[in-house]
Amino acid sequence: MSNSALYGGYGGYSGATSRDQTRTLFSQTMGYVALAAALFAAGAYLGRDMSYGLGFVWFIAAFACLIAMNFAVRRSQQLTVVLLCAFGVLIGLALAPVLAYYAGTNPQALWSAGGATALFIAGFGAAGYATRRDLSAIARICFFALIALIVFGIVLIFVRIPHGDLIYSVIGLVIFAGFTMFDFQRLRKSKDVRSAPLLAASIFLDVLNVFLFFLRIFARSN
């Protein structure tokens, strides 16, 4: 799942931000990210015996929660948090059959993907948080590159391309490196704590997509 539904929503702020505001927003946002991750894990566990077809239904419901967050964030932070929690559970249910498959056939790929994701997000997140250069242009490029990648993924379903799956995953990681840097820069620049749930959803989607790309790579190598 991409986080394109969240770009162009809340989070474009200007002006100076005090250190206290920055620390508060950072701690709240990362707390929400951790909450979404925990609920994702719970959903993945509860749905471990589900069919792939039912997982697709939960995927649609999760995407609906993302869209609803963009409308709720300006009206009620509490509702936005509820939607974030619902999204975490639903996307966990949606991906449960896939994760259960890898857990049963190639658990080492899951562990490797998790470790690589942690290092990836830490590195590019820190770079984005620290840089003073405006990354908005990079985010726009990544957005259109993501659309092209989705089209490429559809082509791979019908056309066999040598090492196509690996190419798809590597390009995806490059795209989400840009998104991760941009989202962490937004986290530093934002000054309204009401943006925390939506920023958390965006960062969580970065983490999730990076994890899935690494999972494809490590599963393929094994």
N, C-alpha and C positions, 0 to 999 in steps of 0.2 A: 504493500500500500504506500502511495506517495503522500507527501505532506503538502502538495500543491494547493489543497483546499484551504490551507491555513495562511498562505502568502497572499497579501493584499487585504488581509483582515486587520486585526488589532496589532499594534506593535510599532507603528511608525511614529516615534516621538522625537522631539528636539528639545534643546535646552540643557543646562547644567544639571547634574544629578549629584546629590550629596553622597558621601561615603556611606552614611547610615542607610539611606534609601537604597543604594546599590546592594549593600549587604543583605538588607531585608528582602528585596526582590529576588536576589540570587538564592537565598536560603529557602524562600517560599517556593520558587520555581523548581529547584532541585528536589525539594520535598515532595512536590506533586509528581515529578518524574519518577521518584522512587515508589510513590503510591501507585501510579499507573503500571509500573513494572511488576509490583507485587500482585496487583489484580489481574494483570496479564498472565502471570504464572498460575494463579488460582484458576482462571478460565481455561488455560491449557490443560491443567490437571483434570478439571471436571469434565472436559470434553474429549478426553483421550480415547474414548471408545466410539466417538461419533463418526458418521459417514462424511465423505468429502462433500456430498451434496448439501447436507445440513450446514457444514462449515461455510459454504458459499452464502447461505442465507444470513448467517451471523456476520459475515464480511460486509454485506450490504447494510445491515443494521448498524455496524460500527462506523461505516462511512457516513451514514445519516447523522450519527452523533457528532461527528466532526463538523458537518455543515451547520448543525444546530448550534454548536459552540460559537461560531462566528456571529450569530444573531443574539445569543444570550449574554455574551461577554460585556456588552455595554449596558445591560439592564440589571443583571444579577450575577455577582461573582459566585454566590452559593450554587445557583443553577448551573453555572459553567463548570464548577467543580464536580457536581453530580454527573454531568454529561461526560466529563473526563473519566470519572470512575467507571461509568457505563461503557465508555469506549474501551478502556483497559480490559474489562471482563470480556466484552464481545469480540475484540480482536484476538484475545487469547483462545476463546471458543472457536473462532474461525480458523486459526492456525493449528489447533490441537491435533487434527488428524495428521498433518505434515510432521509436526514435532514428534508425535507418537511413533510415526514410521521411522524417523531417524534414530529415536531412542532405542527402538527395537533392532534396527539393522546396523547402525553405525553411530553408537553413542560418542565415540571419540571425536567425530566431526562436530557434534554439539558443543563439547567442551572446548575444542580448538576455536570454533567460531565465537564462543563467548569471550574467551581470552583476547582474541584478536580485536573483537569489537570494543572491549574496554580500553585497549591501548589506542585504537583508532580514534575513538571519541575523545579520550583524554588529550591526545596530541592535537588534533585539529580544533577541538573545542577551546583549548588554551590559546592556540594561535589566533583564533577568531576573537576571543575575548580581549586579547592583548593588543591586537593591531589597531592602529589609528586610521588606516585607510578605509574609506567607505566601500563596503562589500556589496552594495545594492546591485551594481552592474553584474557582479559575478552571480548573484542569486537569480537575476533575470536570465542570464545565459544558461544556468543550471536548469531553470524551469523549462526552457524550450528543449534543452538536451534531454531532459527527462521524458518529455513527450515523444521525442525521436526514439528514445530507448524503449518506450512502451510499444511503439510501432515495430521496432526491430524484434522485440520479444514475440509479437504476434507472427511475424514472418518466420521466426525460428520454429513455430509450431508446425508450419506447413512445408518449410524448405530446410533441408539438411545442409548446414554450413560447417565446414571443418573448424573445430574448437569454438563454435558459435556460442555455446553456453559459457565458456570461460571468458570470451570477449564481452559478452553481455554483463557478466558479474564484475569484471574489472572496470568497465565503463561506468557501471552503476556506482561503484565505490568512489570513482573520481567525482561523479556528480554529487554524491552525498558528502564528500569531503567539503565541497563548496557550500552546500546547504548547512552543514554543521558549523562551519566557521561563521556563516551569516547569522544563524540563530543565536550563537553565543555572543556575537557582537550586538545583536538586538537586545540580548539580556543585559549587557553592560550599559547600553544607551537608554533603555526604557526607564521611565521614572514613575510610572503608575503601577501600584501593586495589583490593580485589577487585571493587568495583563498577564499575571503569573500563570493561571491555568492554561491559557492559550499558548504561551511560550513553552510551557511544560509539554503540552500535546505535540508541538512541533519538534522539540528536542527528542521526545520519546519516539516519534516516528523516524527521526534520523537514526536513533539507536537501533530500532527494529529493522529498518531497511538494510542498514550496514550488516547487522547480524545475519539476515537472510542471504545477502550476497556472499558473505564469508562462508556460510553453511553450504551453499552451492559449490564454492571453490573447494572446501575441504572434503566434502562428500565425493566430489569428482576425483580428487587426488587419491582418495582411499579406495 
